[in-house]
Amino acid sequence: MSSFAAVSDKETKAKRDKVVAARARLRERFEAKATTSGSEGSGTGPANRHGMPKLPPGQTPAKATTWPVLDLGVTPRISNEEWQLEIRGLCEAPSTLRWHDLMNFEQVDEASDFHCVTTWSRMDIAFRGVRLIDVLASAHPSERASHIMCYATDGYCTNLSLTEALKPDVLLAYRAEGEPLSAEHGGPVRVITPQLYAWKGAKWICAIEFMDADRPGFWEKNGYSMTGNPWLDDRYS
C-alpha cells in the first residue's frame, strides 16, 4: 500500500469514527422518545421486522413486479456527478455533500416495506444507501433542533420529527433491488421512511433543514397528516 493510500485510509477512518461518536450522542438525545411507529396501531398479517402487523390498516399488497410512480408531474434527471445535498438550519456544521461524500459514510443494505398513502404497499424492497442519522449527526444539530424539512429538486418538501428521522432504517437510498435508483423513483438519491407513509421520504433529495418546531411540507399543507403513521391509519389531518 502506498503512503498516500495509507494516509487516505486513516483520514477516512477518522471521519467515520467522528460520525459514529456524533451519531451515538444524537441517538442518546432521542432514544427515550423513539418507539416503533405503529406501537399502538393495528393491521394484518405476520409481524414485520419492527414487531408490528406486516400490512397496515387499509393497505393492499402491490404486485411483486409493480412499484407505481407518484410525483408532482416533474421527473428531474440528475447525474451522480451533479447531485448534491445541502445540510442547513439549526446545526453547528452546515455543509453541502456531493456523491463522493455520501460514499464516505457507512454503506448499508436494508430490506424495507414501502407503504403508499394511496393504499398499496410493496414489501421487502432491497435498498442500499446511507443511514440518514449518520448524515444528520455529521452536521452536529443544535440542542434546539426537533424536526427537519426535506427538500426535493422538483420543489417538493416534507417534514419529519427527529425522533422518526433518526431511526436506523431511514435511509438516503441510491439503489433498489440491486440497481441504481431510477429517476422515476427519486434517483439518484431519495429518503426511505419504512415506518411512515412513503410521502414522508422525499425523492430527488437536495436539502435538509434542521428546525426547532414542526412545519408542514407540500402534502401536509394540502390536508395530509403531519406525522403519517401507517399503523394508525394516519393519512389526513
Secondary structure, DSSP 8 states (H G I E B T S, - for coil): --HHHHHHHHHHHHHHHHHHHHHHHHHHHHTTT---TTTT---EEEE-TTSSEEE-TT-EE--TT------SS------TTT-EEEEEESBSS-EEEEHHHHHTS--EEEEEEEE-TTSEEEEEEEEEEEEHHHHHHHT-B-TT--EEEEEETTS-EEEEEHHHHTSTT-EEEEEETTEE--GGGTTT-EEE-TTS-GGGS-SSEEEEEEESS----HHHHTTB-SS--GGGT--B-
